[in-house]
Amino acid sequence: MSKKIVVLGAGTGGTIISNNLRRHLPDEWEITVIDRDNEHVYQPGMLFVPFDIQKVSTLTKPRKKYILPGVNFVIDEITRIDPEKREVKTNNQTFSYDFLVISTGCKIVPEENDGLMDAMGENAFTFYSLEGAELLRKKLKEFDGGKLVLNIAELPFKCPVAPIEFVFLADWYFKKRGIRNKVEIELVTPLNGAFTKPKASAVFGESAKEKNITITPKFELSEVNGKEKYIESIQGDRVTYDVLVSIPTTIGDEVISDSGIDDGIGYVPTHLNTLQALKHERIYVIGDATNVPTSKAGSVAHYEADVVVFNIMAEIHGIKPEEIYDGHSTCFIVYSKGTSSLIDFNYKIEPLPGKFPLPHMGPFSLLNETKANWYGKLGFEWLYWNVLLAGRHLGMPPTLVMAGKEVG
């Protein structure tokens, strides 16, 4: 029997899984990971670029450097997935597989939002791409007052805390420049509040109030009018702006839709707890490519990777995959340069106060703005490149730990 595992996408999830499987499996298992380029971007850093805390040039490293020897890394465009034949086609080759891992991520499609492309680079910007973040940095540098609006076009989008962090950092940035009193900051969102989970949303909402940031909820974007500088909702409400920071519509990779294995917006229907593709055998899905109802964020991919590796190993040994994953997500929320909060939650359990990762000891505090959390956020980048991508274990379980959390 051939023994082949093919991993589609060498981002966070795909890299961790390829490396982890290579460590666990004997040499007769061939592991191939395919991506369209050799550029691995540290995505959390893009938020910092507009505020001059991080430089674009430091955020990209070669993918190959982080993939273990013994993993076959292929740079090619994936064109089709055929679950019946268990084959993946690229521009140049066909790969057969025994197990497939889909980690193709998601991307912004500003062209899907009426009027956004016309305004882009003029008075509308986004930090969800390297070029976009750099353009926004230049814009904010010369911005000397007026109304800054951050708008989330629609759900789902990557990293649900990023918009909150952006407006909090904008508050810090304009204070530092001494012009905060000349700047109005507004977060316009399709959500019911600042975040997806009510309790955390209330905490962030309170902080926003203290910082004099307006939150406009339940706003479903219909169009951006760059000429007259306003955004309009499907209900007909208008919000005017001087500078618009947009989180455009986000979709999964085209190959998912082209192969007919998507849910209608490019994500793969995925079992909430085993992370198997619901309609196809021997396919696992991880990170932003899934349609599971948790954050599209790096921490989710880290936790899911453990589950996917465990379940593929189980299947190889003839054992049924286990329902392990619980929607666990951990996110730092930067409040200013120097302070950050932290949340830890899953499908069912909201972010709660407490300590993390060690119960009662921390060093990080949940739902609390501290300096230690800021150092945690900064230190995470080193951990990401040097420990996590290699698939090394931090000794943290992939599921939510209740010890040390304050319930009630």
N, C-alpha and C positions, 0 to 999 in steps of 0.2 A: 504494500500500500504506500502511495505517496504520502508524505507527511509535510503539509504545507499550510502555513498561516500567512495570510495577506492582510496588511493593515493599511487602510486608505486615509492618508493625511498624517503628516509628521509635526503636528502642533503639540500642545501640552499632553493631551490624552494619548495620541498615537505614539509619541516618543516614549512616554512612561511605560505603556503596555508592551511595545516592542522590546524595550530593554529588560523589563521584568520577565517576559516570557523567555527571552534568551537565557536569562539566569536560571530559570526553572527547568527548561527542557533540554534533553540530550541533543547532540549534534545532528542526529538524523532528521530532526525537525528543521525545516527551512523556514526562516522568517523574513518576509519582504515587506518593507514599508515604502509607500509611493506618495510623492508630493510633486506639485507642479514647479516648485522652485526650491532653492537651498537657503531661504531666508526665514529664520525663526525669530519672530517678534515677541518681545516681552510686553504683552498687551497692557498690564496695569500701569506701565510707565507712561502711556500716551496721555493719561489724565494730567500728569505733571508738566508736560511740555508747554502748554499754553501759559503756565504761570512761572516759567523759567526755573523750575525746580529740577528738571531733568532735560537732557539734550536728546534730540531724535537719534543722533549718531550712535548713542550708547545702547539703543534698544534692540538692535538687530544683530544676530550672530548666525554663523552657518549651522544649518540643521544637522549636517553630517557630523559636526564636532561633538554633538550630544547623543549620537546613536552608537551603541556599543559595537565593537568589532564582532563579526559573526551575524550581524543583521544586514541583510541586503537592502541598501537604500537606493531607490530608483527615482530619478527626476524625470517626470513625464506627466502629461495631462491624462487624467482618468476620464474615459469617454462613456463606459457602460458597465453596469453590474448585472450579471445574469445569475440569479439565485438558483434557477433550475439546473443549469449546467455547472454551477459553482465555478464561475469564471469572471474575471475582471478584464475588461479591455482598456488599453491606453492607446495613445496615438501610434505607438510603435510596436506594442507587444500584446500578448494575451497571457494572463496569469491564471492558473487553476488553483483552487484552494480547498482545504479540508475545513478550515475555519476562517471566517472573514470578520475583521473589526472595522466598523465604519466610524472614522473620527475626522470627518470632512469639515466640521465647523459650520460657521454661518457668516454672512457678510451683509454689509449695508448696501441698499439699492436706492440711493437718493432719487434716481430717475423715476421711481414708483410714486413719488410724492409730487403732486401738481405744483408746478412753479418753482420747486426747490432748486433744480439745476440752473435755472436762469439767475437765481439770486446768489448761488454759491460763489464764494470768493469776492463778492461785492459787499453784501451786508449779511450773508448767511454763511455759517462755517460749521465744521464738525471736528471733534477730536477723536473720532472712531477710525481714523486712518493716520498714518505717519505724516503724509503730505498735509492733510487737513489740520492736524495738531500744530504743525509748524506755521501754517498760514494764520491760524487763530492766535498763536503766540505774537506774531507781528501785529495783528489787528488790536489785540488787547493792550499792547505796549503803547500804541498811539491813541487809544481810546481815552478821551478826557472828560467823559460824562455822558449821561443819557440812560437809555433803558436797555438792559441786557436781559434777553429772554432765552431760557433753555427750554426747548420743546422736544418731547418724546413723541414721535409720529404715531407709532402703534406698538402693540404687544405681539410677540415677545421681542425683547431686545437684550443685548449683551450686558451683563453685569448690572443688575437692578440698582445697586447703590451708587454707581458712577454719577448719575445726574445730581444726586444730593451732594456728593462730594464736590462736584463741579461748582455748584452755587455757594457752598460753604467756603471753598477755596477762593472763589471770586470775591466774596466778602472780605476774606483775609488779605487778598492781593490789593484790592482797592484801598483798604485801610492803610496798608504798608505804603502805598503811593500817595496817601493823604488826600484822596479824592472820593472816599466812600460816600460822603454826604451829597456828591453830585451824581451818584449812580443808583438807579433803581434795579433791583434784581428780582426776577420772577421765574419760577419753575412751573411750566405748563405741561400737565401729564394726563394721559388717559386713565391712570389709576385713580382710586378713591382718595388717595392721599400721597404722602411722600414716598411710600414703599408698599410692597405687596402684602406684608403682614401687619395687621392692625396695631398691635402693641408697639412694634418698632416704629411704625408710621407715626404714632402719637408722640413718641420720644423725639423723632427727627422733626416733626411738625413744631414741637415746642422750641427746639433749638433754632429752627428757621425763624420763628416769631421773634426770639431774642436777638437774632442777627438782622432783623428787619428785612427778611426775604419773604416775598409773597408766594404762596403755593396755590395754583389754580388747578383743581382736580377735574376728572371726568371730561377732559377736553379731547375729542376725537378729531384729529387733523383732517381737514378736507383740502385746504390749499395754502400755499405760501405766496404772498404777493410782495415780491422784492421791490417793485417800483414804488408802491405806496407804503411799504414796510409794515405789513401786518400779516398775521396768520389767522385763518378762519376755520372754525370747527364745522363738523357735519350739521350740528344744530344751528349754525349761523352766528355763533359768538365770534367776536374779533378781539385779538390781543395785538396791540401795536408794539413795535420794537425799533431800536436803533441798530443793535447787533443781535442777530439770531444765532444761537448755537443749537444745531439740530442733531437729534439722534434719529436718523432716517429709518424707514421701514427696513426690517432685517429678515432675510430669508436663508434657508439652507442652501447647500451647494447644488448647482444645476444637475450634476450627474445623478443625484437622488431622484429628482423629478423626471429627468430624461429616461431613467431606468424603470420608471413606474413603481417605485417602492416608497413614495412619499405620502404625506398626510394632506397634500394640497398646497402647503407652503414650503415644501422642500425639506421637511424634517422626517425622520424615520419613526413610524409607530413602534414604540419600545416598551417592553414590560417594565413597569415601575420599579420592581425589586430585583429581578434577575439581570436586567439590561439586555435581554435577548430581543432581537427583532421579532415583533409579534407575528408576522406573517411568513417568516422564512426560517428554516432550520440552520443551525451552525453559523448564524450571523449575530454578532454583538454590536451594540451601538454605544458610543461614549461622548460625553461633553456636549458641545453646542449642536451636534447633529441629531440628538435625541429629541423626542417631543415630551419628555417627562416634565411634570409641573414643578421644577425647581429652578434655581438661578442658572443662567448661562454664564458661568464664571469658572475661573481656573481651579478653585478649590473643589468644585463639584467634580471636575475631570480627575483630580487627584484621588478623591474618595472612590469614584466609580471605577478607576483603573484597578484598584485592589479587588473589587468585586468581579470585574470581567476576567482578570487573570485567574482568580480562584475558580470561577465557573467553567472557563475553558479547560483548566487542568482537571476539573471534576469530570467533564464530558470525555476528555481523552482517556480517563481511567474508568469510563463506563458508568459514572455516577450522575444522577440527575442534578442539574444546576440548582443552587439554593437561592431563596428569596432574601437576600441580605440587605441590599441597598434601601435606605429609608429616606432619600432625598436630602441627605446631609449637605450643608453648605456653611462655610465660614468666611466672613468678609470683614476686612478692616474698612472703617469709614473715616476718611481723613477730614478733620474739621478745620485745620489750619496747618501751615508749615510748622510742625512741632507738637501737634496734638492729634489724636485719632481715637475713634471708638471701635468697638469690635462686636460683631454679632455671630451667633452660632445657632443654627436651627435646622429643621427637616420638614418633610411633607406635612406632618401633623402638629409638630411642636413649634410654637413661636419663639423668636429670640427672647431669652430670659436674662436677667442680671445674674452676676456670679463671676467666677474666675475661670481662666482658660490658659493652657490646656490642663494644668494640674489643679484638681479640685482644691478650693480654699487657698491655694498658694499662687496660682497664676503662672507666670508673672503678669499676664494680661487680664484686663478687666472688661467684662461684657456689658454692653449698653452704657458705657461710661467713658467720657472723654479724658484720656490720660496721655502723659508723655511716653510712658512705657509702651503703649499701643503704637505710638508713632515710630518708635525704634523697632518695634515688631514689624511694622509695615515696610520700613526701609530694609531691615535684615532679611525680609522674605525674598527680596530679589537675589541675594547671594545664595540663599537656600534653593531657590528655584533652579538656577543654572547649575549649581554644584551638587545638589543632593536629590531634589525631587525628580528632575528629568531623567536622571540615571536609573530611576525606579528603585532607589534605596528607601528603606522603610524608616519613618520617623518614630515608629512605635505607637502611632496614633491609630485607633480603630477607624474604619471608614464610616462607622455609624455614629449618631449623636450620643454623647455621654451625658447623663443627667447629673452625675455626682458633681457637687460644687455649684450647681445652679439653684437660684432662689425661686421656688415655685410658690405661686399664690400672691 
